[in-house]
Amino acid sequence: MRHIGISSTALVVLLTGLATARAEVLKREPPMGKLMPGQVVFVDDGSCPKGQIKKVTGGDHVKVGGRYHIERTRMCVAK
C-alpha cells in the first residue's frame, strides 16, 4: 500500500476553497458586528449588475465592539 503525502500548503488551499464554496447566500447584508472577521457571505440584494452578486467579508472594527480597525469589505463578483 502506498502512502500519499500532502503538503501543509496544499491542505490549507484545499480547506480554504471548501470554506469559500460553502459561503452563504443571503437576501440582505447582516448588520454590523454579526459577521466573524474573514467570514464570507454572498448577498443577492440587487445592488450589483446582472450576472454578479455582492461578496461581503466580515471585519472586526472597534466601532461595532471589535478589537481592531479591520473594515468589512464589499465587492461585486461573478455568480
N, C-alpha and C positions, 0 to 999 in steps of 0.2 A: 504494500500500500504506500502511495506517495504522500508526502506532506506538502500541502500547498501553502506557501507563505504569502502574507500580505503585509505591505509596509504600513506603518502607522499613518503616513501621509495619505495613502490611498484609502485607508479606513475612514479618516476624517472627511475626505472629499465625498466618499460614499454616503456617510451618515448625514452630512450637510445637505447633499442632494435629496435624500429621503425626507428630511425635515422640511425643505422648501417645497417638495412635491405635495406634501400633505397640508400646506397652508390653507387656512380657512377662507371662504368667500362669503363676505357679508354684504348686506344692503346699505348699512350705514357705518361710518367710521366710529370706532369705540371712543368714549370720552377720554380726555387726557388722564393719565395715571392708570389706565386699565390694561395697557399692553406691557409685557415684560421687555426690558432692554434687549433689542435684537430680534424680538418676536415679529414675524411677518404675517400680515393678513392681506387679502385682496378685497377691495371694496368696489362693488358694482353699483355705483350710485348715479351713473350717467354723466359724471364730470369729465371723463376722458373721451377722446374721439372714438368713432366707430371702430370696432375690432381691437380696442385696447381696454385695459382695466387698471384701476389705481392700486399700486403696491404701497402699503404703509408698513414702515419698520418702526417698532417701538423704541422710545428713548428712555431717559431717566433724568429728567430736568428738575432742578430744585424748585421751580415754580409750582410743580404738582406733587411735592413731597419727596422727590428723589434726592440723591446724594451728589449727582454730577450735572454738568451742563451739556448733556447729550440730547439734542433736539430730536423729535420724531421726524422721520423723513417720509415724503410722498413723491411718487413718480408714476407716470402712465407707462405701462408695458403692454406688449402684445399678449392677447389671450391665448 
